[in-house]
């Protein structure tokens, strides 16, 4: 995910009109951007009633997958991560590994956090100001750094939050007028509160490739006031294409039509670094928080890797799923074997399987979902396990 690319400087200018309709985005590549360290930026616009949102600096070490590397915000998150303190923003993290087209595995990282705990502020000109960033560091067993990533989860300096302005009616003036008309004393806050739900994040996900080995993942999320940390251990297998193999099991509660999602992704022109989890035309998103309520959907996504050449129905590949009570170790549910042939893709040895896991009748408690793949020749994979709880 770390590509040698030039540094692009971004700026946005909004000309006040009805709901700030006139917006302009500008970017350019500065000369001599390869020099070390960070460099300051100032953007001026010679036009009245214009809001400018721009980066204050760019750094030589940043990349598309690590855009905060070397910045003041990135350095602060490194200190938060190194502190060992959990922070005040709770993070729920789910990770797992799938086979990569490169050597080693593709690590899927998903985490969630409560949006209402994030610091944000509405200015008098009806602009939502928030800075939510994240930093991930992956360490080898000897403590050396294997990889890192950083990003804005919301509201980059060159694209501040929701703009709801009209250029003449401030928030205080709006409250004053509505109070005179007999409405509540803080109508402006009530008006903008629903807009925060569509602007501020509550989850984040990414992927990265790692060679075979064991790693420790450490993540920090910051709203520039408070932070939260989460950790996980990763084991990346060296997949042998001549053997039957199984990916990690991902617990999902979000899904959508894969074709629609692909069209939207292409339209947004995202960098080609994310491989969606798709089975039978449906894209699944792993949950960050694996604590579910009884009315929620719980879908298990995993991939079986058939030995080359591509398998067919005669291979007799099956998936076996069961639920175990994590506290007592007792078997809660043993599902009928799943015929993998119905999930196979022509010419591919990857068999992506998604199965709905019924939890409506499970009492509150801690559980494990265990999955194993087998074939007609008697080969079996080790059990892959993921834990979840019922609230």
N, C-alpha and C positions, 0 to 999 in steps of 0.2 A: 504493500500500500504506500510505500515511500517512493515517490517518483521525483527525479530531478527536473524541476520546472521553474520558469521565471516567476518572480514575485509580482502578483497583480494587485494594484491598489484600487479599492472600490470606494465610491461615494454615491450618496443618494440626495437628491434635492426635491422638495415638495413645495409646489406653489399653491398657497391656500386658495381653495375654492370650495364648492359644496362637497363636504366629506373628503377634502384634499384629493381631488381627482387627478391633478396634473403632477405626475411623478416622473423623475428622470434618473436613470442609473448610469453611472459613468465608471469606466475602469481603464487603466493603462499600465504599461510595464515600464518602470523607471529605469533610467540608464545607470549602469554600474551597480545593479542590485545584488551582485555577488559578494560585495564587501561584507566583512564580518560584523556581528553585532546587530543592534536594532537602530532604526532610523525614524526620526520624527516626521510627521506629515501635518500640513495645514491646508485646508480647503476653504476658499472664499468664493462667494457668489454675489455678484453685483446686481441684485434684484430685491426689491422690497417684499415683505410678507413671505419670505422663503425660509424653510427649515432645512438645514444641512446636517446630514448624518454621515460621518466619515471616520475612517480609521485614524487613530492618533500615531500609529507607528507600524512598521513592518520589520520583520526580523529575518536574517539570512538563513537561519536554521529551520524555518517553517516549511511545511509541505502540505499538499492537499489532505493528507491524513493526520497531520500534526500541526494545525494552523496556529496554535498558541505557544509553540516551542520558542522559548527565549523572550516572550513578551512579559510585561509586568504581571498580568493576570495569570499567565501560565506559571511563572515563578512562584506566585503566591500559592497556587494549587499544589505545586511540588512541595512547598513547606507544609501545607495542610496534610498532604499524603504522608510525609515523613514524620509527622507529629505522633502518629499512632493512636490519636484520639478519634472516637467514632463520629464526632460532630453532632450538630443538632438537626440535620436533615436526614431522616431515615431512608436508606436505600435498600431495595430488595433486588437481588441479582440472580439470574439464571444463565449458566454458560454450558456449552457442550461442543463437541467436535464432530465434523463431517469430513469425508474424504475430499481432498483437494485435487484439482487437476495438476497442481504443482506437487512436489514431493511433500510428504507430511500430511497435515490436516488443515481444514478451514474452521477456525474457531468462531462460533456464534456467541455474541455477548448481548444480553438484553437486561435492562434494569428499569425499575420504576421508582417514583418518589412522589410525595404529596404536593400537588401544585399549590395548594393554599398556604404552604409554609414558605414559598419562595418570595424573596423581597422584590417588590415592584412599587412604582410610584407614577401617578398620573400628574403631569404638569398642567399648569393653568391653560395652556393652549391645546389641551385634550390629546396629548401624546403619552402613550404608555412607555415608561422607561424601565427596562429590566435587563440584566446581564446574567445569563445562566450558562456556565461553561462546565466542561468535564475533562478529566485527564485520566488516562489508563497507562499503567506501567506493568510490563510483563518481565518477570525475573526467572532466570535459570536456577537450577538447584544449587549451584555454587554462588548464587547471589548476584551474578552479573546481569546486566540489562540486556534482554533479548529483543524487545520491541516496545514501542510506545505509540500512543495516539492521543489527540486532543481535538476538541471541537466546541463550537457554540451550540448548545441545545436550544437556545432562543436568543433572538434580538441581538444580532451582531452590532458592533459600533457603526457599521455602514448601512444598517437596516434596523433602526430602532423600532419599537413595538407598534401596535395599532395606532394609526393616525385618524382621529375623529374630529379634527378641527375645522373651523369655518373662518378663522382669521379675525373675528371681532367679538365673539361671545366666549368669555373665559368661564372656567368652571365655577368660580365664586360668583360671577355675575349671573350665571344660570341658576345657581341655588338661591340667590337673592330674589330673582324674578319669580321663580316657582313658589318660593315661600310667600311672596305677596299674593299669589293666586290661590293660596290655601293648601299647597302640597307640602310634602315633608321637607325637613330642613336640609337634607343631603340628597336631593334627587340626582345630582350629577354622578355620585358614587353608585347609586342604584342603576343608573343608565349604563355605565361603563363596565359594571361587574360581569355581565354575560359575555362581553367582548374579551375578557381575560381568559375565559375557558377556551376560546378558539385561537388564542395567541400564545399563552404560556404553556410549556410542555409538562407532561406528567410521566414520560417514558423516553427511553433512547435505546437504539440498537445499532450494532456495527458488526463487521466481520474482519478477520485478518488471517493470513496464512502463517503457519509456524512449522518448522521441521519437527520430526519425531522427537519426543522427550517429555520431561515433566517440568511444569512451570507454576509460578505463583502470580496470579493476577491481582492487582490492587487498583481500585478506581476511586476517584474523588469527584464529587459534584459540588459546585459553588455558585451561589447567587451574588457573589462579591461582598456579602455580609457574613453569611454563615456557610458551613459546608457539611457534607456527609461522606462517609467512606464505606466501602464494601470490598471483600476479598474472596477469592475462590482459588482452588487448586485445579490445575489443568494437566491432563495426561493425553498427549497426542501420540497415537499409535502409528507405526510404520505399516500402512496397509499393503498387503501382498495381493496383487491382482490375480494370483492363481488360487487363492483361498476364499472361502465364504466369509464375509465380514459384516459387521453391523455398526452403525453410527451410534452416537449418543441418542438418548430419547429426550425430546423437547416437549414440554407441556404448554399448550397454546389455548387461548380463549378468544382470539381474534382471527377472522378469516374473510376473504373476499375473492371475487372472480379474478383469476390470474391474468387473463387477457386485458381486462380493463386496467389493472394495476400496471401492466407492462406498457400500455399505451401512455398512461400518465407519466411513468418514469422516463420514457423516451422523450416526451414533450418537455419535461423539465431538464433534460440533458445532463443527468447526474453522471458522475464519474463511474466507469464500469468496474466497480470494486465490490458490489453487493450481489450475491447470488440468492435469489428468493427461494423459499421452501415451498415447493409446489407439488401437489399430488392430485391427479385426475382433474386438472384445470382449475384448482383452487389454491390460492396462496395463503399460507398460514404464518402467523406471527407469534413467536414464543413469548410467553408472559414473563415479565421481570419478577413479579410476585407470584409464587406458587402456592399461596394460601387462597383457597376458593370457597365461595359460598355454595350452598346446595343447589341454588337455582341457576348458577353459572354454567356455561358450556366448558367442558374440559376435553381437549383433543390431544392425543399423543401423535407426534410426528417423528418418524425415524426413517433411515435409509438402509436397505439391505444391498450389499455389494456382492453380486454373483461372480463366480470365477469366469475369466475369459475363456472362450468366446461367449457372447451374450447368451444368457440362459433362456430356456423355453419352458413350456408346461411340463415337458418330460423331466425337467430337473427336480420337480417336486418341492420347490422352496416354499417354506411356510414360516409364519411368525407366530410365536406363542406369547401371550400377554397374561399377566396375573397381578392382582393387588394384594399386598401384604400389610398387616397391621404392624407399624413400625415399633410400637411399644412391646407387644407380646410376641411378634414374629409369626402369628397365626395367619393362615391363608384366608383371605376375605373373599376373593373372587378369582376363579380360574376360567378364562375366556376360551371359547372354541378356537382351534387353530385357524389362522388367516391364510388363505391361498394367495401367495404373492404373485401368481401369474396374472391376475386381474389388474395388477398395478404396474406391470412391466411396460417399458417403453421400447419401441422397435430400435434395434441396433445398439442399445445401451445396456451396460451391466449394472447401472444404478436403478434400484427399485424403490421409489419414494412412496411411503405408506403413511396415511393419516387415518386414525381410528378414534371415534367418539368414545369416551370413557364415561359410563353412567355413574353419577355420584349422588343423585337425588336421594337415595335411600341410605347413604353412608352416614353414620353418626359422626359428631364432631371428634376430631382426633388427628393423629399423624399416620401417614401411610407411605408406602413405596409402590411405585409402578415398575414392574420388572418385565423386560422383553428379551426374547432369545430367538434367533433364526436357525433353521435347520433345512436340510435337503434330503432327497430320496436316497442318497448314497450314505447317509448316516452322519454327515458332518454337522456339527453344532457350534454356534458361536458362544462365547461367554455371555452371561446375562448382563444386560445394560440396565442400570437402575437410576430412577429419578424420584426424589421425595416430594410430597405435597401434603397439605393439611386441609381439613374441612373446618371452616369457622362455625 
